Structure formats: C-alpha cells, structure tokens
Amino acid sequence: MVYSSKITGENFNPQQVQNGLFEGYLLERVMRHLFTGPFSALCADSESVGTRPCNAHLHNMMEVEAENIAYGVIQSRFAIGSRDKWKEEDGNYNYRSAYYQVISTIRDAPDPNWAKALHEHWNLYV
C-alpha cells in the first residue's frame, strides 16, 4: 500500500526502510484522486480528464506537504479496512496515531534528502 513495487514487499530492504516508502500504487491513486479528482486516479500520467479545475487548484494547494501524504495514507488504509463508516479505530489500527506518525516520519526523517526527494516525487506526480 505505501511502498513502491508491483508486488508487496518485493523491493523492501530492512537496511533502508525509507526507500520507496509512501510511494505505493494504491497511495498514488488515492493522492491523485484527492489532488486532481476522481476521474484522474486511474489515468495515465499525461492524460487530461475533466472540464473543471482540479481539486488542488480549487483549494489553492500549490505543493504536497507531509500532512497531505498522511491524509492519503489514512484514506488508503480506510479504503482497504473493515469499516464502512469512519471511526478513529479499526481494530488495533488507530487512524489518528497513524496520521501523526506519517507526518513525524517525513518531517523528522534521519535522512533529510529522503524527505526532500519524497516531496519532489509528489509535487511532480500530482
């Protein structure tokens, strides 16, 4: 869900856990849905859809921030979770804690270059 690869765990390296983190296929689709609209979520990168301005433009969002990525992670997890209505917890999974943990992971990254590259990835992608 949050790691980049075609098969879950395929490229995971326990020595470099941040490589590919927050760049997964489902998260990319959810982020595109949130930023550019539902019709663009499954479109090719260069394909233009819709006749109205994208969500990011409507809300004056000029770049992706850690909070936006965290929101995308939470929406991705909710989509595959067991609940059909919003609740702060889904079994042992706490959405509020996860949201702030994602933000902290990005902002307090041991490698600031990783955080910068992640922001650049999202700002180019959406």
C-alpha positions in Angstrom: 0.0 0.0 0.0 2.7 2.6 0.9 5.8 1.1 -0.6 6.6 1.3 -4.3 6.7 -2.1 -6.0 4.4 -4.2 -8.1 4.4 -7.0 -5.5 4.0 -6.1 -1.9 7.4 -6.3 -0.2 9.2 -7.0 -3.4 11.8 -4.2 -3.1 11.7 -3.8 0.7 15.1 -3.5 2.2 15.2 -3.7 6.1 18.5 -1.8 6.0 16.9 1.1 4.1 13.3 1.2 5.1 12.7 4.6 3.7 13.4 3.6 0.1 10.1 3.6 -1.7 8.1 4.5 1.5 4.9 6.5 0.8 5.2 5.9 -3.0 3.0 2.8 -3.3 0.5 2.2 -6.1 -2.7 2.5 -4.0 -1.4 5.6 -2.3 -0.5 7.2 -5.7 -4.1 6.5 -6.9 -5.6 8.0 -3.8 -3.4 11.0 -3.9 -4.2 11.7 -7.5 -8.0 11.3 -6.7 -7.6 13.8 -3.8 -5.5 16.4 -5.7 -6.7 16.2 -9.2 -10.1 14.5 -8.9 -11.7 11.0 -9.1 -11.5 10.6 -12.8 -7.8 11.1 -12.9 -7.0 8.5 -10.3 -6.6 5.7 -12.9 -5.5 7.7 -15.9 -2.0 7.7 -17.4 0.3 10.5 -16.1 -0.1 12.7 -19.2 -3.8 12.1 -19.8 -6.0 15.0 -19.1 -9.6 14.5 -17.9 -12.4 16.6 -16.7 -13.6 20.1 -17.6 -13.3 21.8 -14.3 -10.1 22.9 -12.4 -8.5 20.2 -10.3 -9.1 20.0 -6.5 -5.6 21.3 -5.7 -6.2 24.4 -7.8 -9.7 24.9 -6.3 -8.2 24.8 -2.8 -5.1 26.8 -3.6 -2.8 23.9 -2.8 0.4 24.6 -4.7 2.6 21.8 -3.3 2.2 18.5 -1.5 3.0 18.7 2.2 3.6 15.9 4.8 0.0 16.4 6.0 -1.3 15.7 2.5 0.7 12.5 2.3 -0.5 11.4 5.7 -4.1 12.1 4.7 -3.6 10.0 1.6 -2.2 7.2 3.7 -5.2 7.3 6.1 -7.7 7.3 3.2 -5.8 4.4 1.5 -5.9 2.4 4.8 -9.6 3.2 5.3 -10.4 2.0 1.8 -9.0 -1.4 2.5 -10.1 -1.6 6.1 -13.1 -3.4 7.6 -15.2 -0.4 8.5 -17.9 1.1 6.2 -18.2 4.2 8.4 -15.5 6.4 9.7 -14.3 5.6 13.2 -11.0 6.6 14.8 -10.0 2.9 15.3 -10.3 -0.1 13.1 -9.4 -3.0 15.4 -5.9 -2.2 16.7 -5.3 0.4 14.0 -5.7 3.9 15.2 -6.1 6.4 12.3 -5.2 9.5 14.4 -2.0 8.0 15.6 -1.1 6.7 12.1 -1.7 10.2 10.7 0.7 11.9 13.1 3.2 9.1 12.8 3.4 9.6 9.0 3.9 13.3 9.4 6.6 12.7 12.0 8.3 10.1 9.8 8.6 12.6 7.0 9.4 15.7 9.0 11.9 14.0 11.4 13.5 11.7 8.8 17.0 10.7 9.6 17.9 11.5 6.0 16.6 14.9 5.1 17.4 14.2 1.4 14.9 11.4 1.5 12.2 13.8 2.7 13.1 16.3 0.1 13.0 13.6 -2.7 9.6 12.4 -1.4 8.2 15.9 -1.6 9.6 16.3 -5.1 8.1 13.0 -6.2 4.7 14.0 -5.0 4.9 17.5 -6.4 5.7 16.1 -9.8 3.2 13.2 -9.6 0.1 15.1 -8.7 
